[in-house]
Amino acid sequence: MELGITTFAETYPDPKTGEKIGHGERLRHVLEEIVLAEQVGLEVYGVGEHHRPDFASSSPAVVLAAAAGMTSKIRLTPAVVILSSDDPVRVFQDYATLDLVSDGRAELLVGRGSFIESFPLFGYSLSDYDELFSEKLELLLAIRGQERITWNGRFRSPLEDQAIYPRPQQDPFPIWVGVGGSPESIVRAATRGLPVALAIIGGNPDRFAFFADLHRKTLAESGHDPALAPLAVHAHGYVADSDEQAGDEYYNAYAVAMTQLGRERGWGPMTRPQFEMMRSPEGSLVLGDVETVATKIIRMREVLGIARFMLHISVGTLPHEQVLHAIELLGTKVAPLVKAS
C-alpha cells in the first residue's frame, strides 16, 4: 500500500495572530514538504489546483516540476487538475513534460473540481459542468492512446490529424479520476478502466464501501482488470506525538478553514464537539498519534480495498514545523505499521 501527502497550498489566516502567509513563501514550504516526504519514504505527493486567494497553487504542474528537480523517487501528481475548465491538449503536454523531467514519476489526477472559480475565469458555463468533464476526459484519453488525433467536440475547436507532443516516458501514462461521492463519476471512470481517488472529508468512511464495490464491479463488467485500476483515498488529518496533542494543534487551524468554507456553502461554523466526532473511530478525520492514524488507515484498506492513502494535512494554516513533523511521523512511524499489518 502506498502512502502520501496532498496539499492545496493553503494561505488561510493564522488562527492565533490573524496573519496570512504570502503565496511565495507557502509554495516554498510545499517544496520543502515534498523533499521531506521523499526522505522519510512516502511514495507520492499531490498538489491541488485552485484559483482563489486562500490557496497559493493555481498551476500544480509548475510546482511539481520544481519538486522534480529536488527529488528522485517520489511520485508527483496534481490533486486535482480541474479538467472541466482546462484544455486536455495542454494538460497532457504539461504532465508529459513533467513525466520526462522527473524520469517517469508523474501522474495525472483529474476531476471536476470542488470550487467553481475556474469556470468563469476561463470562459466556461457551470450549466455545462458535467458535460465539460465527460467530453474533455474522452479527448485526454484519446491523446494518451495515440500521437495523432482527429477529434471533434462541443467545447473545443476540432483536431484534424494533429500530432500531440511531447509523449510521456511512462506508457501508458497514469491517469486517475478524483471522485467526491457521485456514483455516476465512479461508473464513468470504471467503464474506461481508470483508477479512482475517493475524497473522504466528512461522514463515516465505511459508507464509501458502496463506491469501492461499484468501481470494482463496473470495471469487471466493462472488461477491465480491477487490479490494474486501483482505488485511493484522500482524507483530512494530522499526526502528532499524542492523540491529545494532535487535536489541540490541529483544531484551531482546521476550524478557521472549514468555517470559512461553510459560510460559502451554507454550512454552520465548525465547533469542537463536531471536530471530536469527526476524529472518532467512525469519523472522517485521520488524526491522532501514530497508532491511531495507522489503525484508521488500515481500517480503510480493509473496508474499501484501497491501494493508496493520501493524507491532507494543511487544510488550515499550521506552523510549518508542525506540518514537517507530521510528515516525518507519517513516513517513519505510521507507514511501517500500515505495511506490516
SELOZA-372722 format. One line per 3 residues: their letters; for each residue x, y, z of N, C-alpha, C. Coordinates in steps of 0.1 Angstrom, whole numbers, m for minus. Layout:
N
a) X,Y,Z,X,Y,Z,X,Y,Z  ...
END
This chain:
341
mel) 8,m12,0,0,0,0,9,12,0  5,22,m9,13,34,m9,7,45,0  16,53,6,11,64,14,17,77,9
git) 10,88,10,15,100,5,8,112,12  10,124,6,5,137,11,m1,144,0  m12,152,3,m17,162,m6,m18,175,1
tfa) m18,186,m8,m19,199,m3,m26,208,m13  m33,218,m8,m38,229,m17,m30,242,m15  m19,240,m8,m10,252,m5,m18,264,1
ety) m26,260,11,m35,270,17,m28,282,23  m35,293,23,m29,306,30,m40,312,38  m48,304,46,m58,310,55,m50,318,66
pdp) m57,327,72,m51,334,84,m47,325,95  m36,328,101,m31,321,113,m42,322,124  m46,311,130,m57,312,139,m54,320,152
ktg) m41,322,155,m37,329,167,m34,344,164  m27,346,153,m23,360,150,m31,367,140  m38,359,132,m46,365,121,m38,369,109
eki) m25,367,109,m16,370,98,m17,359,87  m15,363,75,m15,354,63,m1,352,57  2,340,54,15,337,48,14,341,33
ghg) 25,347,27,25,350,13,25,338,4  20,339,m8,19,328,m17,33,322,m20  43,331,m22,56,326,m25,62,318,m14
erl) 61,323,m1,66,315,10,59,302,12  46,302,9,38,290,11,42,280,1  45,284,m12,49,274,m22,63,269,m19
rhv) 72,277,m13,85,272,m9,83,262,2  74,264,11,71,254,21,67,241,15  58,242,5,54,230,m2,65,222,m7
lee) 75,229,m14,87,222,m19,95,215,m8  96,222,4,103,215,15,95,203,20  82,204,19,74,192,23,76,180,14
ivl) 77,183,1,79,172,m9,92,166,m7  102,174,m5,116,168,m3,116,159,10  110,164,21,110,156,33,101,144,31
aeq) 90,145,24,82,133,22,90,122,15  98,125,5,106,115,m1,117,110,9  123,118,16,133,114,26,128,104,36
vgl) 115,106,40,110,96,50,103,84,44  104,83,31,99,71,25,85,71,19  78,83,19,65,83,14,66,82,m2
evy) 55,76,m8,56,73,m22,51,84,m31  42,93,m27,35,102,m36,32,115,m29  32,126,m37,28,139,m32,20,146,m42
gvg) 8,151,m38,m1,157,m47,m4,172,m44  m4,180,m54,m7,195,m52,m19,198,m60  m29,205,m53,m41,209,m59,m41,221,m68
ehh) m52,223,m75,m53,234,m84,m65,243,m79  m62,255,m76,m73,264,m71,m70,278,m77  m81,286,m78,m79,300,m83,m86,310,m74
rpd) m81,310,m62,m87,319,m52,m76,323,m42  m78,334,m35,m67,340,m27,m62,331,m15  m71,322,m10,m67,314,1,m59,301,m2
fas) m56,300,m15,m47,289,m19,m37,294,m29  m24,289,m27,m13,295,m35,m10,288,m48  m16,277,m51,m13,269,m63,m24,269,m73
ssp) m22,277,m83,m32,277,m95,m26,269,m106  m13,265,m105,m6,258,m115,3,247,m109  m4,236,m105,3,225,m99,15,219,m107
avv) 13,219,m120,24,213,m129,37,221,m127  36,234,m125,48,242,m123,55,239,m109  46,238,m99,51,234,m86,58,221,m86
laa) 51,211,m92,56,197,m93,69,196,m101  70,204,m111,82,204,m119,94,209,m111  92,220,m103,102,224,m94,106,213,m84
aag) 96,206,m79,99,195,m70,106,184,m77  104,182,m89,111,171,m97,126,173,m97  130,186,m97,144,188,m97,151,187,m84
mts) 143,185,m73,148,184,m60,146,170,m54  140,161,m62,138,147,m57,142,137,m68  141,125,m64,145,114,m74,136,102,m73
kir) 127,100,m63,120,88,m62,105,91,m61  101,100,m53,86,102,m50,78,105,m63  66,100,m64,57,102,m75,50,116,m73
ltp) 48,123,m84,43,136,m83,30,137,m91  20,143,m85,7,143,m91,m1,156,m87  m9,161,m96,m19,171,m92,m29,165,m83
avv) m37,173,m76,m47,168,m67,m59,178,m65  m66,181,m75,m66,175,m89,m64,186,m99  m62,182,m112,m64,192,m123,m79,193,m126
ils) m83,206,m127,m97,208,m130,m99,207,m145  m101,195,m149,m101,192,m164,m112,200,m171  m123,201,m164,m135,207,m170,m133,221,m175
sdd) m124,229,m169,m121,243,m173,m107,244,m179  m101,233,m183,m88,233,m189,m88,227,m203  m77,228,m210,m76,222,m224,m69,209,m223
pvr) m75,198,m226,m69,185,m225,m56,184,m232  m54,191,m243,m42,190,m251,m31,196,m242  m33,208,m236,m23,214,m228,m20,207,m215
vfq) m31,201,m209,m29,193,m197,m20,181,m200  m23,174,m211,m14,163,m215,0,167,m217  2,178,m224,16,183,m227,23,187,m214
dya) 16,193,m205,22,197,m192,27,185,m184  18,175,m183,22,164,m174,30,154,m182  30,153,m195,40,145,m202,54,151,m200
tld) 54,165,m200,67,172,m198,72,169,m184  63,170,m174,67,166,m160,72,152,m159  65,143,m166,70,129,m166,84,128,m171
lvs) 87,135,m182,100,134,m188,111,140,m179  108,152,m173,119,158,m165,120,151,m151  110,144,m147,111,136,m134,115,122,m136
dgr) 119,118,m149,123,105,m152,112,94,m149  100,97,m153,89,88,m152,82,87,m139  81,99,m132,75,98,m118,62,106,m118
ael) 57,111,m129,45,119,m129,32,111,m130  21,116,m125,8,110,m127,m1,122,m130  m14,119,m134,m24,129,m136,m37,125,m129
lvg) m41,133,m120,m54,131,m113,m63,142,m117  m74,139,m124,m83,149,m130,m96,148,m123  m103,159,m123,m116,160,m117,m124,172,m121
rgs) m136,173,m116,m145,184,m120,m142,196,m111  m136,194,m99,m132,205,m90,m143,207,m80  m139,210,m68,m148,213,m57,m151,228,m55
fie) m145,236,m63,m147,251,m63,m151,255,m77  m157,266,m79,m162,270,m92,m155,282,m99  m144,287,m92,m138,299,m97,m132,298,m111
sfp) m127,286,m114,m120,284,m127,m130,285,m139  m143,283,m137,m152,282,m148,m154,296,m154  m158,307,m147,m158,320,m153,m145,325,m157
lfg) m134,321,m149,m121,326,m152,m116,322,m166  m120,310,m170,m116,305,m183,m127,305,m194  m138,311,m190,m149,313,m200,m158,301,m202
ysl) m161,293,m191,m170,282,m192,m182,284,m184  m193,278,m187,m206,279,m180,m208,267,m171  m212,271,m158,m215,260,m149,m226,251,m153
sdy) m235,256,m162,m246,248,m167,m241,236,m175  m228,237,m179,m222,226,m187,m212,217,m178  m214,218,m165,m205,213,m155,m201,198,m158
del) m211,189,m160,m208,175,m162,m204,172,m176  m210,179,m186,m207,176,m200,m193,180,m203  m188,191,m197,m175,196,m200,m165,185,m196
fse) m167,179,m184,m157,169,m179,m157,157,m187  m169,152,m191,m170,140,m199,m163,141,m212  m166,152,m219,m160,154,m232,m145,155,m231
kle) m140,163,m222,m126,166,m221,m118,153,m216  m125,145,m208,m118,132,m204,m117,123,m216  m127,123,m224,m126,115,m236,m114,119,m245
lll) m113,132,m247,m102,137,m255,m88,134,m249  m87,136,m235,m75,134,m228,m71,119,m230  m80,110,m229,m77,96,m231,m73,92,m245
air) m79,99,m254,m76,97,m268,m61,102,m271  m58,113,m265,m44,118,m267,m34,108,m261  m38,103,m249,m29,93,m243,m27,81,m251
gqe) m37,77,m258,m37,65,m266,m29,66,m279  m28,78,m285,m22,78,m298,m16,92,m300  m5,93,m308,2,106,m311,m6,115,m320
rit) m13,110,m329,m20,118,m339,m35,117,m336  m42,129,m336,m56,129,m332,m64,136,m342  m75,129,m345,m86,136,m353,m98,135,m344
wng) m104,147,m340,m114,148,m330,m123,160,m332  m135,158,m328,m145,169,m329,m154,169,m317  m156,180,m310,m165,180,m299,m172,194,m298
rfr) m179,195,m287,m188,207,m285,m180,219,m279  m170,216,m270,m164,227,m262,m150,231,m267  m145,225,m277,m132,228,m282,m131,228,m297
spl) m122,235,m303,m120,235,m317,m116,221,m322  m120,217,m334,m117,203,m339,m101,201,m340  m97,189,m340,m84,185,m343,m84,176,m355
edq) m76,179,m365,m76,171,m377,m62,165,m379  m60,152,m376,m47,145,m378,m36,153,m372  m39,158,m359,m29,167,m352,m20,159,m343
aiy) m7,160,m344,2,154,m335,4,161,m322  4,154,m311,5,160,m298,18,155,m291  27,165,m289,40,162,m282,42,172,m271
prp) 51,167,m261,59,155,m261,51,143,m256  56,131,m259,50,119,m253,57,116,m240  49,111,m230,55,109,m217,64,97,m217
qqd) 72,95,m207,81,84,m206,74,71,m202  64,72,m194,56,61,m190,45,57,m201  44,45,m203,34,40,m213,27,28,m208
pfp) 14,28,m204,6,40,m205,8,50,m194  6,63,m197,8,73,m187,m4,72,m176  m1,72,m163,m12,70,m153,m21,82,m153
iwv) m34,79,m155,m44,89,m153,m55,84,m143  m57,91,m132,m67,88,m122,m78,98,m123  m90,94,m117,m101,103,m117,m104,106,m102
gvg) m105,118,m98,m109,122,m84,m124,122,m83  m130,116,m73,m144,115,m71,m148,119,m57  m158,127,m55,m162,132,m42,m174,124,m36
gsp) m181,116,m44,m192,109,m39,m204,107,m49  m201,107,m61,m211,106,m72,m210,92,m78  m220,84,m77,m220,71,m84,m217,72,m99
esi) m223,82,m105,m221,84,m120,m206,86,m123  m199,94,m114,m185,96,m117,m177,83,m115  m181,75,m106,m174,61,m104,m176,53,m117
vra) m188,52,m122,m191,44,m133,m184,50,m146  m184,63,m147,m177,69,m159,m162,65,m158  m155,66,m147,m141,62,m146,m139,47,m148
atr) m148,39,m142,m146,24,m143,m148,19,m157  m158,24,m164,m161,19,m178,m149,22,m187  m141,32,m183,m129,35,m191,m116,29,m185
glp) m118,20,m175,m106,13,m169,m97,22,m161  m103,33,m155,m94,42,m148,m94,40,m133  m83,42,m127,m83,42,m112,m90,54,m106
val) m94,54,m94,m102,64,m88,m96,68,m74  m96,81,m71,m92,86,m58,m105,92,m52  m109,86,m41,m121,90,m33,m117,101,m23
aii) m124,112,m24,m122,123,m14,m132,121,m2  m126,117,9,m134,114,21,m132,125,31  m141,135,31,m138,147,40,m150,149,50
ggn) m158,139,51,m170,140,60,m177,127,61  m184,125,73,m192,113,74,m183,101,78  m189,89,78,m182,77,82,m176,71,69
pdr) m163,69,69,m156,64,57,m162,50,52  m168,43,61,m174,30,57,m185,31,47  m191,43,46,m202,45,36,m197,45,22
faf) m183,47,21,m177,47,7,m175,33,2  m178,23,10,m177,9,5,m186,7,m7  m197,13,m7,m206,12,m19,m199,17,m32
fad) m191,28,m31,m184,33,m42,m173,24,m46  m166,19,m36,m155,10,m39,m160,m3,m46  m171,m8,m41,m177,m20,m47,m182,m17,m61
lhr) m188,m6,m63,m193,m2,m76,m182,0,m86  m171,5,m82,m159,7,m91,m154,m7,m96  m152,m16,m86,m147,m29,m90,m157,m37,m99
ktl) m170,m36,m95,m180,m43,m103,m181,m38,m117  m180,m24,m119,m181,m18,m132,m169,m21,m140  m157,m21,m134,m145,m25,m141,m146,m39,m147
aes) m150,m48,m139,m151,m62,m144,m162,m63,m155  m173,m57,m153,m184,m58,m163,m180,m51,m176  m171,m41,m175,m166,m34,m187,m154,m41,m193
ghd) m150,m52,m188,m139,m59,m194,m125,m55,m190  m124,m48,m178,m112,m43,m173,m108,m51,m161  m95,m52,m158,m90,m59,m147,m89,m50,m135
pal) m97,m52,m124,m97,m43,m113,m83,m41,m107  m74,m51,m108,m61,m50,m103,m53,m39,m110  m57,m35,m122,m49,m25,m129,m55,m11,m128
apl) m66,m10,m120,m73,3,m118,m76,4,m103  m66,7,m95,m67,7,m80,m76,19,m75  m79,18,m63,m86,28,m55,m76,35,m46
avh) m78,48,m44,m71,56,m34,m81,64,m26  m76,68,m14,m84,77,m6,m76,89,m3  m83,101,m3,m77,114,1,m85,118,13
ahg) m79,121,24,m86,124,36,m79,135,44  m86,143,51,m80,153,60,m75,146,73  m64,152,78,m58,146,90,m45,151,94
yva) m39,145,105,m27,151,111,m22,140,120  m8,140,121,m2,130,130,7,138,140  6,135,153,14,142,163,19,131,173
dsd) 25,135,183,31,126,193,21,119,202  10,126,203,m1,120,212,m15,124,206  m25,117,209,m38,120,204,m43,134,209
eqa) m40,137,222,m44,150,227,m37,161,220  m24,159,218,m16,170,211,m21,172,196  m24,161,190,m29,162,176,m42,170,175
gde) m51,167,184,m64,175,184,m62,190,188  m53,192,198,m51,206,202,m44,214,191  m34,208,184,m27,215,174,m35,217,161
yyn) m43,208,158,m50,208,145,m63,216,145  m70,216,157,m84,221,157,m85,235,152  m78,245,158,m80,259,155,m78,262,140
aya) m67,257,134,m65,260,120,m75,253,112  m79,241,115,m89,234,107,m103,241,108  m106,246,120,m119,253,122,m119,266,114
vam) m108,273,113,m108,285,105,m111,282,91  m105,272,85,m107,268,71,m121,263,69  m125,254,77,m139,248,75,m150,258,77
tql) m148,267,87,m158,277,89,m160,287,78  m148,290,72,m149,299,60,m156,292,48  m152,280,46,m158,272,35,m173,271,38
gre) m177,269,51,m191,267,55,m199,280,52  m193,291,54,m200,304,51,m203,304,36  m194,299,27,m196,300,13,m207,290,8
rgw) m208,279,16,m216,267,11,m229,265,19  m231,274,29,m243,272,37,m242,263,49  m230,259,53,m228,251,65,m227,260,77
gpm) m229,254,89,m227,261,101,m212,261,104  m208,270,114,m194,271,118,m189,258,124  m176,255,122,m170,243,129,m170,245,144
trp) m174,235,151,m173,235,166,m164,224,171  m160,225,183,m151,215,189,m158,202,190  m171,201,195,m178,188,195,m179,182,181
qfe) m182,190,171,m182,184,158,m169,179,154  m158,186,157,m145,182,154,m142,168,161  m146,167,174,m143,155,181,m150,143,175
mmr) m163,146,170,m170,135,163,m163,131,151  m157,140,143,m150,137,131,m137,129,133  m131,131,145,m119,124,147,m121,111,155
spe) m134,107,157,m137,95,164,m134,83,155  m134,71,160,m131,59,151,m140,59,139  m152,64,140,m162,63,129,m162,76,120
gsl) m153,85,124,m153,98,116,m143,98,105  m144,109,97,m136,111,85,m122,116,88  m119,123,99,m106,128,101,m96,117,105
vlg) m85,116,98,m75,106,102,m64,114,110  m67,114,123,m60,124,132,m57,117,145  m44,119,150,m41,113,163,m26,110,163
dve) m22,101,173,m9,97,174,m6,86,163  6,81,163,10,72,152,1,60,152  m2,54,163,m11,42,164,m25,45,159
tva) m30,56,164,m44,59,160,m45,61,145  m36,69,139,m36,71,125,m34,59,117  m25,50,121,m22,38,114,m35,29,114
tki) m41,28,126,m53,20,127,m64,24,118  m66,38,116,m77,43,108,m73,40,93  m61,41,89,m57,38,75,m59,23,72
irm) m55,15,82,m56,0,80,m71,m3,78  m80,3,86,m94,0,85,m99,4,71  m95,16,66,m99,20,53,m95,10,43
rev) m83,5,44,m78,m5,34,m86,m18,35  m90,m22,47,m98,m34,49,m112,m32,44  m118,m21,46,m132,m19,42,m134,m15,28
lgi) m125,m7,23,m126,m1,9,m117,m8,m1  m107,m16,4,m98,m22,m6,m89,m13,m13  m84,m2,m6,m76,8,m13,m62,4,m14
arf) m55,9,m24,m41,6,m26,m32,18,m23  m38,30,m21,m31,42,m18,m39,51,m8  m32,57,1,m38,66,11,m30,79,10
mlh) m38,90,9,m32,104,8,m37,112,19  m28,117,28,m32,125,40,m31,140,36  m42,147,38,m42,161,35,m41,168,49
isv) m29,172,52,m26,178,65,m30,193,65  m26,201,56,m27,215,56,m40,220,51  m51,216,58,m64,222,54,m65,236,59
gtl) m61,239,71,m59,253,76,m44,255,77  m41,268,81,m27,272,81,m21,267,95  m12,257,94,m5,252,106,9,257,105
phe) 16,259,117,30,262,116,38,252,108  47,257,100,54,248,90,61,237,97  67,240,109,74,229,116,65,218,120
qvl) 53,221,124,43,211,128,39,202,116  38,208,104,35,200,92,46,191,89  58,196,90,70,188,87,71,176,97
hai) 68,179,109,69,168,119,58,157,116  46,162,112,36,152,109,40,144,97  46,150,87,51,142,75,61,132,80
ell) 70,136,88,80,127,93,74,115,100  64,118,109,58,107,116,50,98,107  44,103,97,37,95,87,46,86,80
gtk) 58,91,76,67,82,68,75,73,76  79,77,88,88,68,96,81,60,106  69,63,110,62,56,121,49,49,116
vap) 41,57,109,28,52,105,29,42,94  37,46,84,38,37,72,43,23,75  54,22,84,58,8,87,47,0,94
lvk) 39,6,102,28,m1,109,17,m5,99  14,3,89,4,0,79,9,m11,70  21,m10,66,26,m20,57,29,m34,63
as) 31,m34,76,34,m46,83,21,m53,87  10,m47,86,m3,m53,90,m9,m62,80
END
